[in-house]
Amino acid sequence: AGEIGQAGGAALADRVQREVADISLVRPRVVPTGLTEEPILHGALRTALDAVRDEVFGSTVG
C-alpha cells in the first residue's frame, strides 16, 4: 500500500510474497491495493467490523 506499493505494483507484490514464503511458515497472498488513501485505517476498520459481525451474528465460516 502507499506510494511504494503503488509504484511497485504487481511485480513488487509478487516479490514480497516469495520473500515472505521463504522465511515464514504461512504463505499469505500479497496483492497491490486499490486504495489510495489511508490503507492501514481501512484495513483496521474492516478487521474490526468483521470481528463485531461475528460476535453479534455468529461466525459465517463453517
All heavy atoms as a GROMACS GRO file, in nm:
protein
  448
    1ALA      N    1   0.084  -0.119   0.000
    1ALA     CA    2   0.000   0.000   0.000
    1ALA      C    3   0.087   0.124   0.000
    1ALA      O    4   0.208   0.116   0.016
    1ALA     CB    5  -0.091  -0.001   0.121
    2GLY      N    6   0.027   0.236  -0.018
    2GLY     CA    7   0.101   0.360  -0.016
    2GLY      C    8   0.180   0.383  -0.144
    2GLY      O    9   0.164   0.312  -0.242
    3GLU      N   10   0.265   0.484  -0.140
    3GLU     CA   11   0.340   0.523  -0.260
    3GLU      C   12   0.431   0.412  -0.311
    3GLU      O   13   0.439   0.389  -0.431
    3GLU     CB   14   0.422   0.648  -0.230
    3GLU     CG   15   0.338   0.771  -0.205
    3GLU     CD   16   0.423   0.890  -0.166
    3GLU    OE1   17   0.544   0.890  -0.193
    3GLU    OE2   18   0.366   0.985  -0.110
    4ILE      N   19   0.500   0.344  -0.222
    4ILE     CA   20   0.594   0.240  -0.264
    4ILE      C   21   0.518   0.122  -0.324
    4ILE      O   22   0.554   0.070  -0.429
    4ILE     CB   23   0.683   0.194  -0.148
    4ILE    CG1   24   0.775   0.309  -0.108
    4ILE    CG2   25   0.764   0.070  -0.186
    4ILE    CD1   26   0.855   0.284   0.017
    5GLY      N   27   0.412   0.080  -0.259
    5GLY     CA   28   0.333  -0.031  -0.311
    5GLY      C   29   0.271   0.000  -0.446
    5GLY      O   30   0.269  -0.084  -0.534
    6GLN      N   31   0.222   0.122  -0.462
    6GLN     CA   32   0.163   0.160  -0.590
    6GLN      C   33   0.269   0.170  -0.698
    6GLN      O   34   0.246   0.129  -0.812
    6GLN     CB   35   0.088   0.291  -0.576
    6GLN     CG   36  -0.042   0.274  -0.498
    6GLN     CD   37  -0.121   0.403  -0.487
    6GLN    OE1   38  -0.075   0.510  -0.523
    6GLN    NE2   39  -0.242   0.392  -0.437
    7ALA      N   40   0.385   0.221  -0.664
    7ALA     CA   41   0.493   0.233  -0.764
    7ALA      C   42   0.542   0.095  -0.808
    7ALA      O   43   0.570   0.073  -0.924
    7ALA     CB   44   0.608   0.314  -0.707
    8GLY      N   45   0.551   0.000  -0.713
    8GLY     CA   46   0.600  -0.134  -0.745
    8GLY      C   47   0.496  -0.223  -0.808
    8GLY      O   48   0.529  -0.316  -0.881
    9GLY      N   49   0.369  -0.198  -0.778
    9GLY     CA   50   0.259  -0.273  -0.837
    9GLY      C   51   0.268  -0.423  -0.816
    9GLY      O   52   0.318  -0.472  -0.715
   10ALA      N   53   0.221  -0.496  -0.914
   10ALA     CA   54   0.214  -0.642  -0.906
   10ALA      C   55   0.353  -0.706  -0.897
   10ALA      O   56   0.370  -0.807  -0.828
   10ALA     CB   57   0.139  -0.698  -1.026
   11ALA      N   58   0.451  -0.647  -0.963
   11ALA     CA   59   0.586  -0.705  -0.958
   11ALA      C   60   0.642  -0.701  -0.816
   11ALA      O   61   0.701  -0.800  -0.769
   11ALA     CB   62   0.680  -0.630  -1.052
   12LEU      N   63   0.622  -0.591  -0.747
   12LEU     CA   64   0.668  -0.582  -0.607
   12LEU      C   65   0.589  -0.677  -0.518
   12LEU      O   66   0.646  -0.745  -0.433
   12LEU     CB   67   0.656  -0.439  -0.557
   12LEU     CG   68   0.693  -0.418  -0.409
   12LEU    CD1   69   0.839  -0.456  -0.383
   12LEU    CD2   70   0.669  -0.273  -0.368
   13ALA      N   71   0.458  -0.684  -0.538
   13ALA     CA   72   0.375  -0.773  -0.457
   13ALA      C   73   0.420  -0.918  -0.474
   13ALA      O   74   0.430  -0.993  -0.376
   13ALA     CB   75   0.228  -0.757  -0.495
   14ASP      N   76   0.449  -0.960  -0.597
   14ASP     CA   77   0.495  -1.096  -0.621
   14ASP      C   78   0.627  -1.124  -0.550
   14ASP      O   79   0.646  -1.229  -0.490
   14ASP     CB   80   0.513  -1.122  -0.771
   14ASP     CG   81   0.382  -1.128  -0.847
   14ASP    OD1   82   0.277  -1.146  -0.783
   14ASP    OD2   83   0.387  -1.114  -0.971
   15ARG      N   84   0.717  -1.027  -0.558
   15ARG     CA   85   0.848  -1.046  -0.492
   15ARG      C   86   0.834  -1.054  -0.340
   15ARG      O   87   0.895  -1.139  -0.276
   15ARG     CB   88   0.942  -0.934  -0.531
   15ARG     CG   89   1.079  -0.954  -0.475
   15ARG     CD   90   1.180  -0.864  -0.537
   15ARG     NE   91   1.310  -0.896  -0.480
   15ARG     CZ   92   1.420  -0.841  -0.515
   15ARG    NH1   93   1.421  -0.750  -0.610
   15ARG    NH2   94   1.533  -0.874  -0.459
   16VAL      N   95   0.752  -0.967  -0.283
   16VAL     CA   96   0.729  -0.970  -0.138
   16VAL      C   97   0.667  -1.103  -0.099
   16VAL      O   98   0.706  -1.165   0.001
   16VAL     CB   99   0.640  -0.852  -0.094
   16VAL    CG1  100   0.594  -0.868   0.050
   16VAL    CG2  101   0.715  -0.720  -0.111
   17GLN      N  102   0.571  -1.151  -0.177
   17GLN     CA  103   0.507  -1.278  -0.146
   17GLN      C  104   0.608  -1.392  -0.145
   17GLN      O  105   0.607  -1.476  -0.055
   17GLN     CB  106   0.396  -1.308  -0.247
   17GLN     CG  107   0.319  -1.435  -0.219
   17GLN     CD  108   0.196  -1.448  -0.306
   17GLN    OE1  109   0.122  -1.352  -0.324
   17GLN    NE2  110   0.175  -1.566  -0.359
   18ARG      N  111   0.697  -1.396  -0.243
   18ARG     CA  112   0.801  -1.501  -0.247
   18ARG      C  113   0.896  -1.490  -0.129
   18ARG      O  114   0.932  -1.592  -0.067
   18ARG     CB  115   0.880  -1.491  -0.378
   18ARG     CG  116   0.806  -1.543  -0.499
   18ARG     CD  117   0.898  -1.560  -0.620
   18ARG     NE  118   0.977  -1.441  -0.650
   18ARG     CZ  119   0.938  -1.341  -0.729
   18ARG    NH1  120   0.818  -1.344  -0.785
   18ARG    NH2  121   1.017  -1.238  -0.753
   19GLU      N  122   0.938  -1.369  -0.095
   19GLU     CA  123   1.033  -1.350   0.015
   19GLU      C  124   0.970  -1.390   0.149
   19GLU      O  125   1.036  -1.454   0.232
   19GLU     CB  126   1.081  -1.205   0.020
   19GLU     CG  127   1.165  -1.164  -0.100
   19GLU     CD  128   1.297  -1.238  -0.108
   19GLU    OE1  129   1.356  -1.269  -0.004
   19GLU    OE2  130   1.342  -1.265  -0.222
   20VAL      N  131   0.845  -1.353   0.170
   20VAL     CA  132   0.777  -1.390   0.295
   20VAL      C  133   0.763  -1.541   0.303
   20VAL      O  134   0.784  -1.601   0.409
   20VAL     CB  135   0.640  -1.320   0.306
   20VAL    CG1  136   0.557  -1.376   0.420
   20VAL    CG2  137   0.659  -1.169   0.324
   21ALA      N  138   0.729  -1.605   0.193
   21ALA     CA  139   0.715  -1.751   0.191
   21ALA      C  140   0.846  -1.821   0.227
   21ALA      O  141   0.844  -1.928   0.288
   21ALA     CB  142   0.666  -1.798   0.054
   22ASP      N  143   0.958  -1.760   0.191
   22ASP     CA  144   1.088  -1.820   0.221
   22ASP      C  145   1.124  -1.815   0.370
   22ASP      O  146   1.201  -1.897   0.417
   22ASP     CB  147   1.200  -1.749   0.143
   22ASP     CG  148   1.199  -1.786  -0.005
   22ASP    OD1  149   1.130  -1.883  -0.043
   22ASP    OD2  150   1.268  -1.716  -0.081
   23ILE      N  151   1.068  -1.720   0.444
   23ILE     CA  152   1.108  -1.702   0.584
   23ILE      C  153   0.995  -1.730   0.683
   23ILE      O  154   1.013  -1.714   0.803
   23ILE     CB  155   1.162  -1.560   0.609
   23ILE    CG1  156   1.056  -1.454   0.583
   23ILE    CG2  157   1.287  -1.535   0.526
   23ILE    CD1  158   1.095  -1.314   0.626
   24SER      N  159   0.879  -1.770   0.635
   24SER     CA  160   0.764  -1.786   0.722
   24SER      C  161   0.698  -1.922   0.702
   24SER      O  162   0.706  -1.981   0.595
   24SER     CB  163   0.662  -1.675   0.690
   24SER     OG  164   0.546  -1.691   0.766
   25LEU      N  165   0.630  -1.968   0.806
   25LEU     CA  166   0.554  -2.092   0.795
   25LEU      C  167   0.424  -2.072   0.719
   25LEU      O  168   0.370  -2.165   0.661
   25LEU     CB  169   0.524  -2.148   0.934
   25LEU     CG  170   0.646  -2.192   1.016
   25LEU    CD1  171   0.603  -2.233   1.156
   25LEU    CD2  172   0.719  -2.304   0.946
   26VAL      N  173   0.373  -1.951   0.722
   26VAL     CA  174   0.249  -1.919   0.649
   26VAL      C  175   0.284  -1.858   0.514
   26VAL      O  176   0.393  -1.805   0.494
   26VAL     CB  177   0.158  -1.823   0.729
   26VAL    CG1  178   0.111  -1.888   0.857
   26VAL    CG2  179   0.229  -1.693   0.758
   27ARG      N  180   0.194  -1.869   0.421
   27ARG     CA  181   0.215  -1.815   0.287
   27ARG      C  182   0.101  -1.720   0.252
   27ARG      O  183   0.008  -1.757   0.179
   27ARG     CB  184   0.222  -1.929   0.187
   27ARG     CG  185   0.340  -2.023   0.216
   27ARG     CD  186   0.378  -2.104   0.100
   27ARG     NE  187   0.488  -2.196   0.105
   27ARG     CZ  188   0.595  -2.196   0.180
   27ARG    NH1  189   0.612  -2.106   0.268
   27ARG    NH2  190   0.689  -2.288   0.170
   28PRO      N  191   0.108  -1.598   0.306
   28PRO     CA  192   0.000  -1.504   0.278
   28PRO      C  193   0.001  -1.459   0.132
   28PRO      O  194   0.105  -1.455   0.067
   28PRO     CB  195   0.031  -1.386   0.370
   28PRO     CG  196   0.178  -1.392   0.389
   28PRO     CD  197   0.213  -1.539   0.386
   29ARG      N  198  -0.116  -1.429   0.082
   29ARG     CA  199  -0.127  -1.374  -0.053
   29ARG      C  200  -0.098  -1.224  -0.044
   29ARG      O  201  -0.154  -1.154   0.039
   29ARG     CB  202  -0.268  -1.397  -0.105
   29ARG     CG  203  -0.281  -1.374  -0.253
   29ARG     CD  204  -0.420  -1.406  -0.301
   29ARG     NE  205  -0.484  -1.277  -0.321
   29ARG     CZ  206  -0.611  -1.254  -0.313
   29ARG    NH1  207  -0.694  -1.350  -0.283
   29ARG    NH2  208  -0.660  -1.135  -0.334
   30VAL      N  209  -0.011  -1.175  -0.128
   30VAL     CA  210   0.025  -1.033  -0.129
   30VAL      C  211  -0.019  -0.976  -0.263
   30VAL      O  212   0.019  -1.027  -0.368
   30VAL     CB  213   0.177  -1.013  -0.110
   30VAL    CG1  214   0.213  -0.866  -0.114
   30VAL    CG2  215   0.223  -1.075   0.022
   31VAL      N  216  -0.102  -0.873  -0.258
   31VAL     CA  217  -0.152  -0.809  -0.380
   31VAL      C  218  -0.145  -0.658  -0.364
   31VAL      O  219  -0.153  -0.606  -0.253
   31VAL     CB  220  -0.298  -0.850  -0.411
   31VAL    CG1  221  -0.309  -0.998  -0.440
   31VAL    CG2  222  -0.390  -0.812  -0.298
   32PRO      N  223  -0.128  -0.586  -0.473
   32PRO     CA  224  -0.133  -0.440  -0.464
   32PRO      C  225  -0.274  -0.395  -0.430
   32PRO      O  226  -0.372  -0.457  -0.473
   32PRO     CB  227  -0.092  -0.392  -0.603
   32PRO     CG  228  -0.091  -0.510  -0.691
   32PRO     CD  229  -0.099  -0.632  -0.608
   33THR      N  230  -0.285  -0.291  -0.352
   33THR     CA  231  -0.416  -0.242  -0.311
   33THR      C  232  -0.472  -0.143  -0.411
   33THR      O  233  -0.397  -0.076  -0.483
   33THR     CB  234  -0.407  -0.175  -0.173
   33THR    OG1  235  -0.537  -0.133  -0.133
   33THR    CG2  236  -0.317  -0.054  -0.173
   34GLY      N  237  -0.602  -0.134  -0.413
   34GLY     CA  238  -0.668  -0.033  -0.495
   34GLY      C  239  -0.695   0.094  -0.416
   34GLY      O  240  -0.739   0.194  -0.471
   35LEU      N  241  -0.668   0.088  -0.286
   35LEU     CA  242  -0.691   0.205  -0.201
   35LEU      C  243  -0.581   0.308  -0.222
   35LEU      O  244  -0.464   0.274  -0.229
   35LEU     CB  245  -0.694   0.164  -0.054
   35LEU     CG  246  -0.802   0.066  -0.014
   35LEU    CD1  247  -0.784   0.023   0.131
   35LEU    CD2  248  -0.939   0.126  -0.034
   36THR      N  249  -0.620   0.432  -0.230
   36THR     CA  250  -0.522   0.538  -0.248
   36THR      C  251  -0.501   0.620  -0.122
   36THR      O  252  -0.400   0.687  -0.109
   36THR     CB  253  -0.563   0.632  -0.363
   36THR    OG1  254  -0.692   0.686  -0.334
   36THR    CG2  255  -0.567   0.557  -0.496
   37GLU      N  256  -0.595   0.613  -0.030
   37GLU     CA  257  -0.583   0.692   0.092
   37GLU      C  258  -0.609   0.604   0.214
   37GLU      O  259  -0.703   0.525   0.217
   37GLU     CB  260  -0.683   0.807   0.092
   37GLU     CG  261  -0.656   0.909  -0.017
   37GLU     CD  262  -0.754   1.024  -0.012
   37GLU    OE1  263  -0.818   1.045   0.093
   37GLU    OE2  264  -0.768   1.093  -0.114
   38GLU      N  265  -0.523   0.618   0.314
   38GLU     CA  266  -0.539   0.553   0.445
   38GLU      C  267  -0.561   0.402   0.437
   38GLU      O  268  -0.655   0.348   0.496
   38GLU     CB  269  -0.656   0.617   0.521
   38GLU     CG  270  -0.644   0.766   0.541
   38GLU     CD  271  -0.538   0.806   0.640
   38GLU    OE1  272  -0.487   0.719   0.713
   38GLU    OE2  273  -0.506   0.926   0.645
   39PRO      N  274  -0.475   0.327   0.368
   39PRO     CA  275  -0.496   0.183   0.356
   39PRO      C  276  -0.490   0.110   0.490
   39PRO      O  277  -0.565   0.014   0.511
   39PRO     CB  278  -0.385   0.136   0.263
   39PRO     CG  279  -0.280   0.241   0.272
   39PRO     CD  280  -0.353   0.369   0.299
   40ILE      N  281  -0.406   0.155   0.582
   40ILE     CA  282  -0.397   0.089   0.712
   40ILE      C  283  -0.525   0.112   0.791
   40ILE      O  284  -0.579   0.019   0.853
   40ILE     CB  285  -0.273   0.137   0.789
   40ILE    CG1  286  -0.148   0.091   0.713
   40ILE    CG2  287  -0.272   0.084   0.932
   40ILE    CD1  288  -0.019   0.149   0.766
   41LEU      N  289  -0.577   0.232   0.788
   41LEU     CA  290  -0.702   0.262   0.857
   41LEU      C  291  -0.816   0.179   0.800
   41LEU      O  292  -0.896   0.121   0.874
   41LEU     CB  293  -0.735   0.411   0.846
   41LEU     CG  294  -0.869   0.455   0.906
   41LEU    CD1  295  -0.874   0.423   1.055
   41LEU    CD2  296  -0.891   0.603   0.881
   42HIS      N  297  -0.824   0.170   0.668
   42HIS     CA  298  -0.930   0.090   0.605
   42HIS      C  299  -0.919  -0.057   0.646
   42HIS      O  300  -1.020  -0.123   0.672
   42HIS     CB  301  -0.924   0.102   0.453
   42HIS     CG  302  -0.976   0.232   0.402
   42HIS    ND1  303  -1.108   0.253   0.373
   42HIS    CD2  304  -0.913   0.348   0.375
   42HIS    CE1  305  -1.126   0.376   0.330
   42HIS    NE2  306  -1.007   0.437   0.331
   43GLY      N  307  -0.796  -0.110   0.650
   43GLY     CA  308  -0.776  -0.249   0.692
   43GLY      C  309  -0.816  -0.271   0.837
   43GLY      O  310  -0.879  -0.372   0.871
   44ALA      N  311  -0.780  -0.176   0.923
   44ALA     CA  312  -0.815  -0.188   1.065
   44ALA      C  313  -0.967  -0.183   1.083
   44ALA      O  314  -1.024  -0.260   1.161
   44ALA     CB  315  -0.749  -0.077   1.146
   45LEU      N  316  -1.032  -0.094   1.011
   45LEU     CA  317  -1.178  -0.086   1.020
   45LEU      C  318  -1.244  -0.213   0.970
   45LEU      O  319  -1.339  -0.263   1.031
   45LEU     CB  320  -1.229   0.034   0.940
   45LEU     CG  321  -1.202   0.172   1.001
   45LEU    CD1  322  -1.239   0.282   0.902
   45LEU    CD2  323  -1.277   0.189   1.130
   46ARG      N  324  -1.194  -0.268   0.862
   46ARG     CA  325  -1.250  -0.392   0.808
   46ARG      C  326  -1.235  -0.507   0.908
   46ARG      O  327  -1.328  -0.585   0.930
   46ARG     CB  328  -1.181  -0.426   0.675
   46ARG     CG  329  -1.227  -0.555   0.613
   46ARG     CD  330  -1.376  -0.547   0.578
   46ARG     NE  331  -1.425  -0.673   0.533
   46ARG     CZ  332  -1.448  -0.703   0.406
   46ARG    NH1  333  -1.426  -0.614   0.312
   46ARG    NH2  334  -1.493  -0.821   0.374
   47THR      N  335  -1.117  -0.516   0.970
   47THR     CA  336  -1.093  -0.620   1.069
   47THR      C  337  -1.187  -0.605   1.188
   47THR      O  338  -1.246  -0.703   1.235
   47THR     CB  339  -0.946  -0.616   1.116
   47THR    OG1  340  -0.862  -0.637   1.002
   47THR    CG2  341  -0.918  -0.721   1.221
   48ALA      N  342  -1.204  -0.481   1.235
   48ALA     CA  343  -1.294  -0.456   1.348
   48ALA      C  344  -1.439  -0.488   1.312
   48ALA      O  345  -1.511  -0.551   1.391
   48ALA     CB  346  -1.282  -0.311   1.393
   49LEU      N  347  -1.482  -0.448   1.194
   49LEU     CA  348  -1.620  -0.476   1.153
   49LEU      C  349  -1.644  -0.627   1.139
   49LEU      O  350  -1.751  -0.676   1.177
   49LEU     CB  351  -1.651  -0.405   1.022
   49LEU     CG  352  -1.670  -0.254   1.032
   49LEU    CD1  353  -1.677  -0.192   0.892
   49LEU    CD2  354  -1.794  -0.220   1.112
   50ASP      N  355  -1.548  -0.699   1.085
   50ASP     CA  356  -1.561  -0.845   1.074
   50ASP      C  357  -1.574  -0.909   1.212
   50ASP      O  358  -1.656  -0.999   1.231
   50ASP     CB  359  -1.443  -0.905   0.998
   50ASP     CG  360  -1.445  -0.876   0.849
   50ASP    OD1  361  -1.550  -0.829   0.797
   50ASP    OD2  362  -1.340  -0.898   0.784
   51ALA      N  363  -1.494  -0.863   1.307
   51ALA     CA  364  -1.498  -0.919   1.443
   51ALA      C  365  -1.632  -0.890   1.509
   51ALA      O  366  -1.693  -0.978   1.572
   51ALA     CB  367  -1.384  -0.863   1.526
   52VAL      N  368  -1.682  -0.768   1.494
   52VAL     CA  369  -1.811  -0.732   1.554
   52VAL      C  370  -1.924  -0.811   1.487
   52VAL      O  371  -2.014  -0.862   1.554
   52VAL     CB  372  -1.836  -0.580   1.542
   52VAL    CG1  373  -1.979  -0.544   1.578
   52VAL    CG2  374  -1.738  -0.504   1.630
   53ARG      N  375  -1.918  -0.825   1.356
   53ARG     CA  376  -2.022  -0.901   1.284
   53ARG      C  377  -2.026  -1.046   1.334
   53ARG      O  378  -2.134  -1.101   1.359
   53ARG     CB  379  -1.995  -0.897   1.134
   53ARG     CG  380  -2.106  -0.959   1.052
   53ARG     CD  381  -2.081  -0.946   0.901
   53ARG     NE  382  -2.072  -0.807   0.859
   53ARG     CZ  383  -1.962  -0.747   0.814
   53ARG    NH1  384  -1.849  -0.813   0.802
   53ARG    NH2  385  -1.964  -0.620   0.779
   54ASP      N  386  -1.908  -1.107   1.350
   54ASP     CA  387  -1.903  -1.244   1.401
   54ASP      C  388  -1.956  -1.252   1.544
   54ASP      O  389  -2.024  -1.348   1.579
   54ASP     CB  390  -1.760  -1.299   1.396
   54ASP     CG  391  -1.717  -1.335   1.254
   54ASP    OD1  392  -1.803  -1.341   1.165
   54ASP    OD2  393  -1.596  -1.360   1.236
   55GLU      N  394  -1.924  -1.153   1.625
   55GLU     CA  395  -1.969  -1.152   1.765
   55GLU      C  396  -2.121  -1.137   1.773
   55GLU      O  397  -2.188  -1.205   1.851
   55GLU     CB  398  -1.900  -1.039   1.841
   55GLU     CG  399  -1.935  -1.032   1.988
   55GLU     CD  400  -1.879  -1.147   2.069
   55GLU    OE1  401  -1.774  -1.204   2.030
   55GLU    OE2  402  -1.939  -1.179   2.174
   56VAL      N  403  -2.178  -1.050   1.694
   56VAL     CA  404  -2.322  -1.022   1.701
   56VAL      C  405  -2.404  -1.129   1.630
   56VAL      O  406  -2.504  -1.176   1.682
   56VAL     CB  407  -2.352  -0.882   1.641
   56VAL    CG1  408  -2.501  -0.859   1.629
   56VAL    CG2  409  -2.287  -0.772   1.726
   57PHE      N  410  -2.360  -1.169   1.512
   57PHE     CA  411  -2.440  -1.259   1.431
   57PHE      C  412  -2.387  -1.402   1.426
   57PHE      O  413  -2.447  -1.488   1.363
   57PHE     CB  414  -2.450  -1.206   1.288
   57PHE     CG  415  -2.518  -1.072   1.279
   57PHE    CD1  416  -2.446  -0.959   1.248
   57PHE    CD2  417  -2.654  -1.059   1.304
   57PHE    CE1  418  -2.507  -0.834   1.240
   57PHE    CE2  419  -2.716  -0.937   1.297
   57PHE     CZ  420  -2.642  -0.824   1.265
   58GLY      N  421  -2.274  -1.426   1.486
   58GLY     CA  422  -2.212  -1.558   1.480
   58GLY      C  423  -2.124  -1.569   1.358
   58GLY      O  424  -2.138  -1.495   1.262
   59SER      N  425  -2.034  -1.660   1.364
   59SER     CA  426  -1.938  -1.678   1.254
   59SER      C  427  -2.010  -1.728   1.131
   59SER      O  428  -2.100  -1.813   1.138
   59SER     CB  429  -1.829  -1.776   1.294
   59SER     OG  430  -1.743  -1.798   1.186
   60THR      N  431  -1.970  -1.677   1.016
   60THR     CA  432  -2.027  -1.725   0.890
   60THR      C  433  -1.939  -1.831   0.828
   60THR      O  434  -1.968  -1.881   0.720
   60THR     CB  435  -2.042  -1.607   0.791
   60THR    OG1  436  -1.915  -1.548   0.770
   60THR    CG2  437  -2.140  -1.504   0.842
   61VAL      N  438  -1.830  -1.868   0.898
   61VAL     CA  439  -1.739  -1.968   0.848
   61VAL      C  440  -1.779  -2.104   0.906
   61VAL      O  441  -1.804  -2.118   1.023
   61VAL     CB  442  -1.592  -1.936   0.888
   61VAL    CG1  443  -1.499  -2.046   0.842
   61VAL    CG2  444  -1.552  -1.802   0.832
   62GLY      N  445  -1.784  -2.205   0.820
   62GLY     CA  446  -1.810  -2.341   0.865
   62GLY      C  447  -1.951  -2.362   0.890
   62GLY      O  448  -2.027  -2.424   0.929
   0.00000   0.00000   0.00000
